Amino acid sequence: MFERIKRIFIRMKHFFLVSWTLFYSSFAWSQIDAYWQQHIDYKMDIEVNTKDFTYDGNQVITYQNNSPNTLHKVYFHLYWNAFQPNSMMDQKLVTSGNDGDTKIMQNKGTKENPKWVSEISLLDPKDYGKQEIISLTQKGKPLQYQIEGTILEVELAQPILPNTSSQFEMKWKTFIPPVLRRGGKNNTEEVDFSMTQWYPKMAEYDYDGWHADEYIGKEFHGVFGNFDVKITIDPDYVVGAGGEIQNPNEVNGYGGKPKKKQTYHFITKNIHDFAWVADKDFVVEVQQPKIGPKTYYVYNKEKYGTYWKEVKPYVAKFWELMNRTFGEYQYPTYSILQGGDGGMEYGACTLIMGKHDSLEDLASLIFHEAGHSWFQHIIATDENTEAWLDEGLTTYAQDLCDDVLFNKRQNNPFGRAYGAYLNAHSRGKVEPMSTLADHFKTKLGYSIGAYFKAEVFFSQLGYIIGEENLQKTLKEYFNTWKLKHPTSRDLKHIAQEVSGMNLRWYFNQFVTTTDIIDYKIKEVKAIGDKTQVTLENLGGIAMPIDFYTIDQTGKPQIFYIPLKLLRGEKPNDYPNLDRKVLPDWGWTQKEYIFTIDQPLSNFKTFVIDASTRLADVNYDNNIYENK
């Protein structure tokens, strides 16, 4: 059925994504006037013991309270405490059973009858992850604190008043766990150090209070600030990080040839995370694209050099396409680092595996992880609360870049997301997109809700408000909220202002429920020398309808039926096609009947949404062949 619809749409000779040049227009957003966010500066000195995979850390933190509230406590994340038996991450894996995250589970059963067991529960005590606080002071005064799992709760010696700052100094020791989830030691490609979510990190505080979420394994959130990080390590190691190297001629990989322990010095500004990697077999390669940041590639060239070399022209084009489509990347550098357990985004860098099955696999993964720079680091949404807002937009951008940069020219570049969502629906595995990231019942439910149904949300938003309005919305969203922490409400506000339409119903029903879209061509019949069409809404979500007719010569025409809830009409996405606007369809009305002033014999085919952007759960009844 998809192939039949595709052939029909190709005949129209115009694809709805004719141009991905976005048009920018300026709006005044009154809701941002009352907005505030905290600020933090980290100054770290890290001493790595490569023999026993520990490190000693010292950090001086300056924390600016820009809120209207007086703070009597602060909270820190101690992420690696999760890698101990009976941690909340371990408990979640145990209770999830066969529906858990199999990346960090072992099958103790058979392929036919699997019995998945948490790898955390199997750790040898010497491999437990642990962050021990040696001392913690506020302006020189020792502080009282307690550790509960991955959260450090601190009673302040002196409250932090609104619009004032305070300074903390912390000394700590970390025992690095093996790479089970994102960071740690000795990953499956034998990278020694994948240092992600690795330091005691101040929790975010905003209008909703402290985001002191236990680390269960999904997403994270952070405070914008500046990082000044010094990492001391053995001279035969090469370190890569998300930041600008300050002393390249003193350190291995960047021009230096140290004879004794070396100290790498990185600085990155106005960002909310810092990550790094280290290994003896790494090389550092630098690329400076015409448009975009200086890009570092830090990896094992001897093993993985072929695809990593070939991917560089695609990465250069990626920066150009993303800057043009969504907005300008905000940092001077970006680092593509080998490490971790697959692919994960961090501040001005990503950790990915070295081995890939093809050039396109490597490029697509980089498109996704680097794409997060726009939608998780520059537009810093809270992934714990609204994972879909970042992951969905990032996956949308990834598939767009795949289609454009590999010249695929697909009928619908986001088709894989529709397929994944509709398949999960058929299996009863869809959960509301608005579910908190750690609270999805199954790994598949999370993947669909945060990634694929969320990607469909944005593609389908273009169907609702028009592609040009979608492009304007996404660029205005970026330019308004870059280096801030927006929510889906802010995106909705901008989309409504740009389009002039009411979108509350869409953001509610498609995001917070599992209601479906299911339209049907119920009947097409001749009424004298005219044609009468009856459409039926079988689903729980009402939508505007693009109804296509294809005459006997192959010429298409669109009959656009606005949804009354929208209180508006979208522009014609296909100006070369004749479009007739019909009266609105109310969401309470299950059937819609209209008449075409031509005899039925003139027509060959009738189609609901030939572009396949409507996430209809049954495309079979969306097409009617006049035989």
C-alpha positions in Angstrom: 0.0 0.0 0.0 2.8 2.4 0.8 4.3 1.7 -2.6 1.0 2.5 -4.4 0.7 5.8 -2.5 4.3 6.6 -3.3 3.8 6.0 -7.0 0.7 8.3 -7.0 2.5 11.0 -5.2 5.6 10.9 -7.4 3.3 11.6 -10.4 2.7 15.0 -8.9 6.3 15.9 -9.6 6.6 18.0 -6.5 7.8 16.9 -3.2 6.6 18.7 -0.1 10.2 19.4 1.0 11.1 21.2 -2.2 13.4 23.6 -0.4 14.9 23.4 3.1 16.0 27.0 3.2 14.2 28.4 6.2 12.8 31.8 6.3 13.4 33.9 9.4 11.0 36.5 10.7 11.2 38.3 14.0 8.5 38.1 16.7 8.3 39.6 20.2 7.7 36.8 22.7 6.2 38.4 25.8 6.4 35.2 27.9 10.2 35.3 27.9 10.3 38.6 29.9 9.7 36.8 33.2 12.1 34.0 32.4 15.2 33.3 34.6 17.8 30.6 34.8 20.7 29.8 37.1 24.4 30.0 36.2 27.4 28.0 37.3 31.2 28.1 36.8 33.3 25.0 37.4 37.0 25.1 37.9 38.3 21.5 38.1 41.7 19.8 38.7 41.6 16.1 38.0 44.4 13.6 38.8 44.0 10.3 37.0 45.4 7.0 38.3 45.5 4.9 35.2 46.7 1.8 37.1 43.6 1.3 39.2 41.1 3.4 37.2 40.4 5.9 39.8 40.8 9.7 39.9 41.0 12.4 42.5 39.1 15.6 41.9 39.0 19.1 43.2 36.5 21.6 42.0 35.7 25.2 42.9 32.1 26.1 42.0 30.7 29.6 41.7 26.9 29.4 41.7 24.7 32.3 40.8 21.1 32.3 42.1 19.1 34.2 39.5 15.8 32.9 40.9 13.4 35.0 43.0 13.8 32.4 45.8 16.3 32.0 48.7 18.1 28.7 48.6 18.7 26.8 51.8 19.9 23.5 50.1 21.7 22.5 47.0 21.8 19.1 45.3 24.5 17.3 43.2 24.3 14.3 40.9 26.7 11.5 41.7 25.8 9.5 38.5 28.3 6.7 38.9 26.9 5.6 42.2 24.2 3.9 40.1 26.7 1.2 39.2 26.3 -0.7 42.4 24.0 -3.7 43.1 20.6 -2.6 44.4 20.9 0.9 43.1 17.7 2.3 41.6 19.1 1.7 38.1 19.7 -1.9 39.1 16.3 -2.2 40.6 14.7 -0.8 37.4 16.5 -3.4 35.3 15.4 -6.2 37.7 11.8 -5.3 37.7 11.7 -4.6 33.9 12.7 -8.2 33.2 12.5 -9.0 29.5 11.2 -5.5 28.7 14.3 -3.9 30.2 17.3 -2.2 28.6 19.2 -5.2 27.2 22.3 -3.1 26.7 23.1 -3.5 30.3 21.5 -7.0 30.9 22.7 -10.5 30.3 20.4 -13.3 29.0 20.8 -16.2 31.4 18.1 -18.1 29.6 17.8 -19.2 26.0 16.9 -17.4 22.8 13.5 -18.9 22.9 13.0 -18.4 26.6 15.1 -15.4 27.6 15.8 -14.6 31.2 17.4 -11.2 31.4 19.5 -10.3 34.4 20.9 -6.9 35.3 24.7 -6.6 34.6 25.0 -4.2 37.6 23.9 -7.0 39.9 26.8 -9.2 38.5 29.5 -6.6 39.1 32.6 -7.6 41.1 33.0 -5.3 44.2 36.3 -4.0 42.7 34.3 -2.7 39.7 31.6 -0.9 41.6 31.2 2.7 40.6 31.5 5.1 43.5 32.0 8.8 44.1 33.3 9.5 47.6 33.1 13.1 48.9 36.3 13.9 50.8 35.3 17.5 51.8 32.8 20.1 50.8 32.8 23.8 51.9 30.9 26.9 51.2 33.0 30.1 51.4 35.5 28.0 53.5 32.8 26.7 55.9 32.4 22.9 56.1 28.9 21.7 55.0 26.6 19.0 56.3 25.4 16.6 53.6 24.0 13.2 53.0 24.2 10.9 50.0 21.2 8.9 48.8 22.0 6.8 45.8 23.0 9.1 43.0 22.0 12.3 44.8 24.1 14.4 47.2 21.9 16.7 49.4 23.7 19.6 50.9 22.6 21.9 53.8 24.0 25.3 53.2 25.9 27.2 55.9 24.7 30.4 54.4 21.5 30.7 52.3 21.9 32.0 48.8 19.7 35.0 48.4 18.0 36.0 45.1 20.5 37.5 42.6 23.5 36.7 44.7 26.2 34.0 44.2 28.1 31.7 46.5 31.3 29.6 46.1 31.8 26.0 47.0 34.9 23.8 47.0 34.7 20.1 46.8 37.3 17.3 47.0 36.3 13.8 45.9 37.5 10.5 44.8 35.9 8.4 42.1 36.2 4.7 41.5 35.4 4.2 37.8 33.0 1.4 36.8 33.2 -0.6 33.6 31.2 0.9 30.7 27.8 -0.5 31.2 25.8 2.6 30.4 27.6 5.4 28.5 30.6 6.1 30.7 33.4 4.2 32.5 36.5 2.2 31.9 37.4 -0.4 29.2 34.5 -0.4 26.8 34.0 -3.2 24.3 36.5 -1.5 21.9 39.1 -1.4 24.7 38.9 2.4 25.1 40.4 3.0 28.6 38.4 6.0 29.7 34.9 7.2 28.6 34.4 10.0 31.0 30.7 11.0 30.8 28.5 12.1 33.7 31.6 11.6 35.6 31.9 14.5 38.1 29.7 15.7 41.0 27.3 17.9 39.0 25.1 20.6 40.5 21.4 19.8 39.9 19.3 22.2 37.9 16.9 24.6 39.8 14.2 26.4 38.0 10.5 27.3 38.2 9.7 23.7 39.0 12.2 23.5 41.8 15.2 21.2 42.1 15.7 18.6 39.4 17.3 16.1 41.8 16.4 13.0 39.8 18.0 9.7 40.6 20.1 8.4 37.7 18.1 5.4 36.3 19.8 5.4 32.9 17.9 7.6 30.5 18.3 11.4 30.2 19.9 14.3 32.0 19.6 18.0 32.6 22.0 20.7 33.7 22.8 24.4 34.6 24.3 26.6 32.0 27.8 27.8 32.9 31.5 27.7 32.2 34.0 24.9 32.5 37.7 25.3 33.2 39.1 21.7 33.4 42.6 20.4 33.9 43.2 16.7 33.6 46.5 15.2 34.6 47.3 11.8 33.2 50.2 9.6 32.1 52.3 10.9 29.2 51.4 8.0 26.8 47.7 8.9 26.9 45.8 11.1 24.4 42.8 13.0 25.8 39.9 14.4 23.8 37.1 16.6 25.2 34.2 18.9 24.5 36.0 22.2 24.8 38.9 24.2 23.5 42.4 22.9 24.3 44.4 25.7 26.0 47.9 24.2 25.9 48.2 22.1 22.7 52.0 22.2 22.5 52.3 20.7 26.0 50.2 17.6 25.6 50.2 14.4 23.6 48.1 14.3 20.4 47.9 18.1 19.8 51.6 18.9 19.2 53.4 18.2 22.5 55.7 15.3 23.4 55.6 15.1 27.2 58.1 12.9 29.0 56.3 12.8 32.3 52.7 13.2 33.5 50.9 15.8 31.4 48.0 18.2 32.2 45.4 18.9 29.5 43.6 22.2 30.0 40.2 22.6 28.4 37.8 25.6 28.6 34.2 25.7 27.3 31.7 28.4 28.0 27.9 28.8 28.3 27.2 25.1 28.3 25.7 22.6 30.7 28.0 19.6 30.6 31.6 18.5 30.0 32.8 15.1 28.9 36.2 13.6 27.8 37.9 10.4 26.7 41.5 9.0 27.1 43.4 6.2 25.5 46.9 5.3 24.5 46.0 4.4 20.9 44.1 7.6 20.1 45.1 10.1 17.4 43.7 13.6 17.1 42.6 15.0 13.7 41.3 18.4 13.1 38.9 19.7 10.5 37.9 23.3 9.9 34.8 23.4 7.7 33.8 26.6 5.8 30.7 26.9 7.9 30.6 25.4 11.4 33.0 24.7 14.3 36.5 23.4 14.3 35.9 19.7 14.5 38.1 17.3 16.4 38.2 13.5 15.6 39.8 11.5 18.5 39.9 7.8 17.8 41.9 4.7 17.1 42.9 5.4 13.5 44.8 2.1 13.0 41.6 0.1 13.6 38.9 2.4 12.3 40.6 4.9 9.9 38.7 4.2 6.7 35.2 5.3 7.5 36.3 8.0 9.9 38.3 9.6 7.1 35.5 9.3 4.5 32.9 10.7 6.8 34.6 14.1 7.2 33.1 15.8 4.0 29.7 14.7 5.2 30.2 16.2 8.6 31.3 19.5 7.0 28.1 19.5 4.9 26.1 18.6 8.0 27.2 21.8 9.8 26.2 23.9 6.9 22.8 22.2 6.5 22.0 22.4 10.2 23.0 26.0 10.5 20.9 27.0 7.5 17.9 24.9 8.5 17.7 25.4 12.3 20.1 28.1 13.4 23.7 28.8 14.1 25.8 26.4 16.2 27.0 28.4 19.2 30.4 27.0 20.2 33.8 27.3 18.6 34.6 23.6 18.6 33.0 20.1 18.4 34.6 16.8 19.2 33.7 13.4 17.8 35.2 11.0 20.4 35.5 7.2 20.3 34.2 5.7 23.5 31.1 4.8 25.4 28.5 2.2 24.5 27.0 3.3 21.2 26.3 7.0 20.8 25.6 9.7 23.2 25.5 13.5 23.2 27.4 15.8 25.5 28.5 19.4 25.7 30.3 20.3 22.4 31.1 16.6 21.8 29.7 13.1 21.3 31.0 9.7 22.3 30.4 7.0 19.6 31.8 3.6 18.8 34.7 3.3 16.4 33.4 0.4 14.4 30.5 0.8 11.9 29.1 -1.3 9.2 29.1 1.4 6.5 30.0 5.0 5.9 26.3 5.9 6.0 25.9 4.2 9.4 28.8 6.3 10.9 27.6 9.5 9.2 24.0 9.0 10.4 25.0 8.4 13.9 27.2 11.6 13.9 24.2 13.5 12.4 22.1 12.4 15.3 24.5 12.9 18.2 25.8 16.2 16.8 22.2 17.2 16.1 21.6 17.1 19.8 23.8 20.2 20.1 20.9 22.2 18.8 18.1 20.5 20.7 19.6 19.4 24.0 22.6 21.6 24.5 21.8 25.0 22.8 18.1 24.6 23.2 18.5 22.9 26.6 15.2 21.2 27.2 14.8 19.0 30.3 15.2 15.5 28.8 14.0 13.8 32.0 10.6 15.5 31.8 10.2 15.9 28.0 12.6 13.5 26.3 10.5 13.7 23.1 11.1 17.4 22.6 14.9 16.8 22.2 15.0 13.2 20.9 12.1 13.7 18.4 13.6 16.9 16.9 17.0 15.4 16.8 15.8 12.3 15.0 13.8 14.5 12.6 17.0 16.5 11.8 19.0 13.2 11.5 16.6 11.8 8.9 16.5 15.1 7.0 20.3 15.2 6.9 20.5 11.5 5.8 18.0 12.3 3.0 19.7 15.5 1.7 23.4 14.6 2.2 23.1 11.1 0.8 20.8 12.3 -2.0 18.1 9.8 -1.3 15.2 12.0 -2.4 12.7 9.8 -0.5 9.0 10.4 -0.8 8.9 11.0 2.9 12.3 11.3 4.6 10.7 10.5 7.9 9.1 7.3 6.8 11.1 5.0 9.1 9.6 6.8 12.1 6.1 6.4 10.8 6.8 2.7 10.2 8.2 2.2 13.7 5.3 4.1 15.4 2.6 2.3 13.4 4.2 -1.1 14.0 4.4 -0.5 17.7 0.8 0.6 17.7 -0.2 -2.7 16.0 1.6 -4.5 18.9 0.0 -2.4 21.7 3.4 -1.0 22.7 2.8 2.7 22.4 3.0 4.9 25.6 2.2 8.6 25.9 5.1 10.7 24.6 4.7 12.9 27.7 5.8 10.0 30.0 8.8 10.9 32.2 11.9 9.4 30.6 12.6 6.9 33.4 9.0 5.9 33.8 8.2 4.3 30.5 7.1 0.7 31.1 9.3 -0.8 28.4 12.4 0.1 26.4 10.4 -0.1 23.2 7.8 2.2 24.7 10.5 4.7 25.4 12.1 4.4 22.0 8.8 5.0 20.2 7.6 7.8 22.5 10.8 9.7 22.8 12.2 9.1 19.3 9.9 7.9 16.5 6.4 9.0 17.4 8.0 12.3 18.5 9.7 12.6 15.0 6.3 11.9 13.5 4.9 14.7 15.6 7.2 17.3 13.9 6.7 15.9 10.4 2.9 15.9 10.9 3.0 19.4 12.4 4.2 20.4 8.9 1.2 18.7 7.4 -1.1 20.6 9.8 0.4 24.1 9.6 2.2 23.9 6.3 5.9 23.1 5.6 7.0 26.8 5.3 5.3 27.6 8.6 7.0 24.6 10.2 10.4 25.8 8.9 9.8 29.2 10.3 8.6 27.8 13.6 11.7 25.7 14.2 14.1 28.4 13.3 12.2 31.0 15.5 12.1 28.4 18.3 15.9 28.1 18.1 16.6 31.8 17.9 14.3 32.7 20.7 15.4 29.9 23.1 19.0 29.3 22.3 21.1 28.9 25.5 18.0 28.7 27.6 15.6 26.0 28.9 12.3 26.0 27.0 9.4 23.6 27.3 6.9 22.2 24.8 4.6 25.1 25.9 7.1 27.6 24.4 7.3 25.6 21.2 3.5 25.5 21.0 3.3 29.3 21.6 5.7 30.0 18.7 4.0 27.5 16.3 0.7 29.2 17.0 2.1 32.7 16.5 3.8 31.7 13.2 0.9 29.8 11.8 -2.0 31.8 13.2 -3.6 28.5 14.2 -4.8 26.9 17.4 -2.6 23.9 18.2 -3.5 23.1 21.8 -5.5 20.1 20.8 -2.6 18.6 18.8 0.0 19.2 21.6 -2.5 17.6 24.0 -3.8 14.6 22.1 -0.8 13.5 20.2 1.6 14.0 23.1 -0.2 13.1 26.2 -2.5 10.2 25.0 -2.2 7.1 22.8 -5.2 8.1 20.8 -4.9 7.3 17.1 -5.6 8.8 13.7 -7.7 6.7 11.4 -9.6 8.2 8.4 -11.4 6.2 5.8 -12.8 6.9 2.3 -16.2 5.4 3.1 -17.9 5.9 -0.2 -17.4 7.5 -3.6 -20.4 7.6 -5.9 -21.8 9.3 -8.9 -24.6 11.8 -8.4 -25.7 12.6 -11.9 -22.7 14.4 -13.6 -21.1 15.0 -10.2 -19.1 12.9 -7.7 -20.0 12.6 -4.0 -17.3 11.6 -1.5 -18.0 10.5 2.0 -15.1 10.4 4.5 -15.2 8.9 8.0 -13.1 9.5 11.1 -12.6 6.2 12.9 -9.9 7.4 15.2 -9.7 9.4 18.4 -7.7 12.4 17.0 -9.3 14.7 14.5 -7.1 16.2 11.8 -7.3 18.5 8.8 -7.5 16.5 5.6 -5.7 16.8 2.3 -7.8 14.8 -0.1 -6.3 14.1 -3.5 -8.0 13.3 -6.8 -6.1 11.9 -9.8 -8.0 12.2 -13.1 -7.7 9.8 -16.0 -4.8 11.8 -17.5 -2.8 11.5 -14.2 -3.4 15.2 -13.2 -3.8 15.6 -9.4 -6.0 18.1 -7.5 -6.3 18.8 -3.8 -9.4 19.3 -1.8 -8.3 20.8 1.6 -10.7 20.3 4.5 -9.6 22.4 7.5 -10.2 21.2 11.0 -12.5 23.6 12.8 -10.3 23.4 15.9 -7.5 25.1 14.0 -9.4 28.4 13.5 -7.3 28.8 10.3 -6.1 27.3 7.1 -2.6 26.3 6.1 -0.9 27.7 2.9 -0.8 25.4 -0.1 2.3 23.3 0.2 2.2 22.6 -3.5 1.6 25.8 -5.4 1.8 24.1 -8.7 -1.3 22.0 -7.9 -4.8 23.3 -8.0 -6.2 23.3 -4.4 -9.8 23.9 -3.4 -10.6 24.8 0.2 -13.8 23.1 1.6 -15.8 24.0 4.7 -14.3 23.1 8.1 -14.8 19.6 9.6 -15.7 19.7 13.3 -14.0 17.2 15.5 -17.4 15.9 16.9 -18.6 15.1 13.4 -17.7 11.5 12.4 -18.6 11.8 8.7 -17.9 14.4 6.1 -19.7 14.6 2.7 -18.7 16.8 -0.2 -19.4 17.0 -3.9 -17.0 17.5 -6.8 -18.4 19.2 -9.9 -17.1 16.5 -12.2 -18.5 13.1 -13.2 -17.0 10.1 -11.5 -15.8 8.7 -14.8 -13.3 11.5 -15.0 -11.3 10.1 -12.0 -8.9 7.2 -11.6 -7.9 7.4 -8.0 -8.9 9.2 -4.7 -6.4 9.4 -1.8 -6.4 10.8 1.7 -2.9 12.4 2.2 -0.8 11.2 -0.7 2.3 12.7 1.0 2.0 10.1 3.8 2.6 12.7 6.5 -0.6 11.9 8.2 0.1 9.2 10.8 -3.0 7.1 9.9 -2.9 3.7 11.5 -4.6 2.1 8.4 -3.5 3.4 5.0 -5.4 0.6 3.2 -8.7 2.5 3.5 -7.1 5.9 2.5 -7.1 5.1 -1.2 -10.0 4.4 -3.5 -9.4 3.2 -7.1 -12.3 4.0 -9.5 -12.6 0.9 -11.6 
